[in-house]
């Protein structure tokens, strides 16, 4: 599968650490909000989310967290639950 869409992602030149915040501090929440805002402007966020859900972590137990395709861990879990229903 080709991943050429990655070259068109808004986050292409953004430090990856912004998308992988661990914790609940104000700084972590701010960084997560900033990452989500980048995703909202991105034309390939559906491709990103699909890539994550099908290739990176197809099951909840494989979820590595972070922001992918404009989603957080909690929102991806809700997506998976809805797909199972």
N, C-alpha and C positions, 0 to 999 in steps of 0.2 A: 504494500500500500504506500502510495506517495504522500508525503507530508509537506508538500510545497506551500500549503496554506499557512504554515508556520512563518514563512517569510513575510507574510502580509499582516501578521498579528500586531496589534497596537503595542504589545509588551515586548516585541522582538528585541529592543535595545534596553529594556528595563532590567535592573538587577533582580535576579530570581528570588532573592531573599525577601523582597517586598511581598511576594505571593505565598510565602510559607512562614507565617507568624505563629509562634507558639506562646500561648498565654492569654491572659485577660486584662492586662494592663491597658491604660489609656493609649500608650504608644503602640501596642499591638493592634488595638481596635482601630486606631487612626491609619496604620499601615494597611490593614485589611480593607478599610473603606477606600483608601487610595487605589488599591489593587482592583477592587470591584468597579470603581469609577473608570479605570483604564479599560476594563472589560466592556463596560457599557458603550464605549465609543468604538469598539472593535467590530469589524465586519465579518470576522471569522470565528466569533465566540461559539457558535453552534458546532463548528468543526472541532474546536478545542474541547468542548464538553463531550462530544461524541467520542473523540480520541481517548479522552480520559476514561469514560465509562466502558469503552469496548477494548482498549488496549492496555491502559495503565492499571486500572483497578476495576475489573468487571464485576467484582462482588464487594459487599460492604467490608468484609474481612481484609481485603487488599487495599482499602482506602488509605492513602498516605496524607490526607489532609491538604491544606492549602486552598488557594483560589484557582479554579479551572473553569474556563468558559463562563465567567460571571457568576459562579456558584461557590458556596462554602461547603464544608463537610456536612453540615446540617441540611442544607438545601439539596445536596446530592442524595442524601439518605431518603429525603421525602420523594425525590424523583424516582428512586429505585422502588420505594414502597408503592407508589402509584402505578409503576409498570407491572409490579407483581399482582396488583389487585385486579 
